[in-house]
Amino acid sequence: MQHENDSDDEWGVDAAGSRSFTLDTERAIAKLERERYAVWNPTPVGKPAIDRDLPELSWPERTVEVLVYSVLSFEYWLSPGGLLREWIRLNVAVGVVLMVCAVILVPSLTAVLKGAVEWTLLSAEVAQNMTNMMTAMPPIILALGSMILLFKVIKRYWLNRRYEVYPSH
């Protein structure tokens, strides 16, 4: 179905001769490229330089300055285009996000699972108690039924005897 604002130049023809909408595909690719540069945007690392005032610095400051220069020279030697720095930045960001999720989710998830375990144990105990009650029930029911039957037989016997001993007519 073609909309009124779609023109024929937005539609392409593929190898089979059918029409396909290529403008949306190009827009989607352009959007992905923009999003990729928002996340992955390596910038070239500048060539490190020694501070001109190095001889005038105190020995601790000189030591720190030389160490910083050594680390920056090593980074420049490894990745002058900035890919290593960007890769580390991206991995640190992902690690921080995962750590925050873990710190927030793990204790609450642990509490929920611990509660589920407790409720499962309680429901298993209830089921076991019900089973024990059901297995103990038949002897109790038989005993109560026998007592009721015995009581009715004795009552009938005494009532029949009373009528025989003291007839009502």
C-alpha positions as CSV (number, residue, x, y, z in Angstrom):
1,M,0.0,0.0,0.0
2,Q,1.5,3.3,-1.0
3,H,0.8,6.5,0.9
4,E,0.1,9.8,-0.7
5,N,3.4,11.4,0.4
6,D,5.5,8.5,-0.9
7,S,7.1,9.3,-4.2
8,D,8.4,6.8,-6.7
9,D,12.0,7.8,-6.1
10,E,11.8,6.4,-2.6
11,W,10.9,3.0,-3.9
12,G,13.6,0.8,-5.4
13,V,13.4,-2.3,-7.5
14,D,15.2,-5.4,-6.3
15,A,16.7,-8.2,-8.5
16,A,13.3,-10.1,-8.6
17,G,11.6,-7.0,-10.0
18,S,9.5,-6.3,-6.9
19,R,9.5,-2.9,-5.3
20,S,11.1,-2.4,-1.9
21,F,11.2,0.6,0.3
22,T,14.9,1.6,0.5
23,L,14.6,5.0,2.0
24,D,13.6,3.6,5.4
25,T,16.5,1.2,5.3
26,E,18.9,4.0,4.5
27,R,17.4,6.1,7.3
28,A,17.7,3.2,9.8
29,I,21.4,2.7,8.8
30,A,22.1,6.4,9.3
31,K,20.4,6.3,12.7
32,L,22.4,3.3,13.7
33,E,25.6,5.1,12.6
34,R,24.7,8.1,14.7
35,E,23.9,6.0,17.7
36,R,27.2,4.1,17.3
37,Y,29.1,7.3,17.3
38,A,27.3,8.4,20.5
39,V,28.5,5.2,22.2
40,W,31.8,4.5,20.3
41,N,33.6,7.6,19.4
42,P,37.4,7.2,19.6
43,T,39.4,10.4,19.5
44,P,43.1,10.4,18.6
45,V,45.5,10.6,21.5
46,G,47.8,13.6,21.5
47,K,51.5,12.9,21.4
48,P,52.7,13.3,25.0
49,A,55.2,16.0,25.8
50,I,57.5,16.6,28.8
51,D,56.8,19.6,30.9
52,R,59.3,22.4,30.1
53,D,59.6,23.2,33.8
54,L,60.8,19.7,34.7
55,P,64.2,20.7,36.0
56,E,62.6,23.3,38.4
57,L,60.1,20.8,39.9
58,S,60.8,19.1,43.2
59,W,61.8,15.5,43.1
60,P,58.3,14.1,43.9
61,E,56.8,16.3,41.3
62,R,59.4,15.3,38.7
63,T,58.8,11.6,39.6
64,V,55.1,11.9,39.0
65,E,55.6,13.9,35.8
66,V,58.0,11.3,34.4
67,L,55.6,8.4,35.3
68,V,52.7,10.3,33.7
69,Y,54.8,10.9,30.6
70,S,55.8,7.2,30.5
71,V,52.2,6.0,30.8
72,L,50.9,8.5,28.2
73,S,53.8,7.5,25.8
74,F,52.9,3.8,26.3
75,E,49.2,4.6,25.5
76,Y,50.2,6.6,22.5
77,W,52.5,3.7,21.3
78,L,49.7,1.2,21.7
79,S,46.8,3.1,20.2
80,P,47.5,6.6,18.7
81,G,44.0,6.6,17.3
82,G,42.3,6.4,20.7
83,L,40.7,3.0,20.2
84,L,42.2,1.5,23.4
85,R,41.1,4.4,25.5
86,E,37.6,4.2,24.0
87,W,37.4,0.5,24.5
88,I,38.4,0.8,28.2
89,R,35.9,3.7,28.6
90,L,33.1,1.6,27.1
91,N,34.0,-1.5,29.2
92,V,34.2,0.5,32.4
93,A,30.8,2.1,31.7
94,V,29.3,-1.4,31.0
95,G,30.9,-2.7,34.2
96,V,29.5,0.2,36.2
97,V,26.0,-0.4,34.9
98,L,26.3,-4.1,35.6
99,M,27.6,-3.5,39.1
100,V,24.8,-1.0,39.9
101,C,22.3,-3.5,38.6
102,A,23.9,-6.2,40.7
103,V,24.0,-4.1,43.8
104,I,20.3,-3.1,43.4
105,L,18.9,-6.4,42.1
106,V,20.9,-9.1,43.9
107,P,19.8,-8.3,47.5
108,S,16.2,-7.9,46.6
109,L,16.3,-11.0,44.5
110,T,18.0,-12.9,47.3
111,A,15.3,-11.8,49.7
112,V,12.5,-12.9,47.3
113,L,14.1,-16.3,46.7
114,K,14.7,-16.8,50.5
115,G,11.1,-16.0,51.1
116,A,10.0,-18.4,48.4
117,V,12.2,-21.1,50.0
118,E,10.6,-20.5,53.4
119,W,7.1,-20.6,52.0
120,T,8.0,-23.7,50.1
121,L,9.2,-25.3,53.3
122,L,6.1,-24.2,55.2
123,S,3.8,-25.5,52.4
124,A,5.7,-28.8,52.4
125,E,5.2,-29.1,56.2
126,V,1.5,-28.3,55.8
127,A,1.2,-31.0,53.1
128,Q,3.1,-33.5,55.4
129,N,0.9,-32.7,58.3
130,M,-2.3,-33.1,56.2
131,T,-0.9,-36.5,54.9
132,N,-0.1,-37.6,58.5
133,M,-3.6,-36.5,59.6
134,M,-5.2,-38.5,56.8
135,T,-3.2,-41.6,57.5
136,A,-4.0,-41.3,61.3
137,M,-7.7,-40.5,60.5
138,P,-9.0,-44.1,59.6
139,P,-8.2,-45.7,63.0
140,I,-9.8,-42.7,64.8
141,I,-12.9,-42.8,62.5
142,L,-13.2,-46.6,63.0
143,A,-12.9,-46.2,66.8
144,L,-15.5,-43.4,66.9
145,G,-17.8,-45.3,64.6
146,S,-17.4,-48.4,66.7
147,M,-18.2,-46.4,69.9
148,I,-21.3,-44.8,68.3
149,L,-22.5,-48.2,67.1
150,L,-21.8,-49.7,70.5
151,F,-23.7,-46.8,72.2
152,K,-26.7,-47.3,69.8
153,V,-26.8,-51.1,70.4
154,I,-26.6,-50.6,74.2
155,K,-29.3,-47.9,74.0
156,R,-31.6,-50.2,71.9
157,Y,-31.0,-53.1,74.3
158,W,-31.9,-51.0,77.3
159,L,-35.0,-49.6,75.6
160,N,-36.2,-53.0,74.5
161,R,-35.6,-54.4,78.0
162,R,-37.4,-51.6,79.6
163,Y,-40.4,-52.2,77.4
164,E,-40.3,-55.9,78.2
165,V,-40.0,-55.3,82.0
166,Y,-42.5,-52.5,82.0
167,P,-45.1,-52.9,79.3
168,S,-47.0,-49.8,78.6
169,H,-50.4,-51.5,78.1
